[in-house]
Amino acid sequence: MTATTPKRLTTSAMIASFADPGQRTTSAPFGHALAALAEADDRIVGLTADLGKYTDMHVFAEAHPDRFFQMGMAEQLLLGAAAGMAEVGLVPFASTYSVFAARRAYDFLCLDIAEPNLNVNIVGGLPGLTTGYGPSHQATEDVAIFRGMPNLTIVDPCDAVDIEQAVPQLAAAEGPTYLRLLRGKVPTVLDEYDYSFRLGKAAVLRGGSDVVFVSSGLMTMRALQAAEELAKHRVDVAVVHTPTIKPFDADTVLSEVDSDRLVVTLENHTVVGGLFETVASAVVSRGLGKRIVPIALPDAFLDAGALPTLHERYGLATDTIVNKVLGALG
């Protein structure tokens, strides 16, 4: 018998969906949700900085070409134009990659949009480790950058259900929002958990007597998968999904954290300045004195490569989560 050579992950995997093989997905949920919203609200406009196809804004552009604006590779112009549109009563959704919104156009978002509290919705593609193209495209620190900005709401959706339901609520919210976009074929997960997205609210998706997972973004999907695997080890895991990072629903989260169960945070973001520190701050402020185990990306520039390999390497894969929890439980 000859040994089987492991399948080599090719470059194409670097831009693949993070969905698992055979998993249910929805195509371009953001683009379709925005196009549908615009049918009912003629204030909705869409802008992008040469990334319509890669932020699913092309769906909106095809449905409403007269309300779509291609700003070119000019992120500061993108946000400045969106601010002007909001000033005259329009409701803009401006899409680019998260790294460009956070690193290149921060000052324009801060002073043109957040300071006057305008209804501009920033849509950031490739958040965290959702691309294999290295630090130039991996927005691993975007939440840390944006959490300190007054007036800005930050949303980290888990799946297509979150995105589809979030879009109209973001449009209706006062002030600016930042959406960590999942694009392309996005997993559909939360419809199995009697869940509805509510801006500013966390949700307990499942109960458990041994461990509490507090998660956001795609890591809620992984949290639910890890909870199923941990059940095989007779570990009962609760999962609390926190799609809104700011403002943070401390009441819902801390009502679960304040117990004798192990608390684990899971996020597709650096361990610095994201969900872990948000939860830890809330815990300290309430005087709960709880230990919290973070599952997050390291405080480092990450490698380029195939997403499945990188998720294993940096601890976001289901099996690595299971092993870390079992180790923490001793």
Salt bridges, closest charged atoms under 4 A:
GLU39 OE2 - HIS64 NE2 3.62
ASP41 OD2 - ARG43 NH2 2.80
ASP56 OD1 - ARG183 NE 3.84
GLU75 OE1 - ARG104 NH1 3.45
GLU141 OE2 - ARG103 NE 3.01
ASP142 OD2 - ARG180 NE 2.87
ASP156 OD2 - ARG180 NH1 3.34
ASP162 OD2 - HIS241 NE2 2.70
ASP191 OD1 - ARG24 NH2 2.97
GLU192 OE2 - ARG24 NH2 3.15
GLU228 OE2 - ARG206 NH1 3.04
GLU229 OE2 - LYS232 NZ 3.07
ASP251 OD1 - ARG286 NH2 2.59
GLU256 OE1 - ARG261 NH2 3.22
GLU267 OE1 - HIS269 ND1 3.83
ASP303 OD2 - ARG313 NH1 2.80
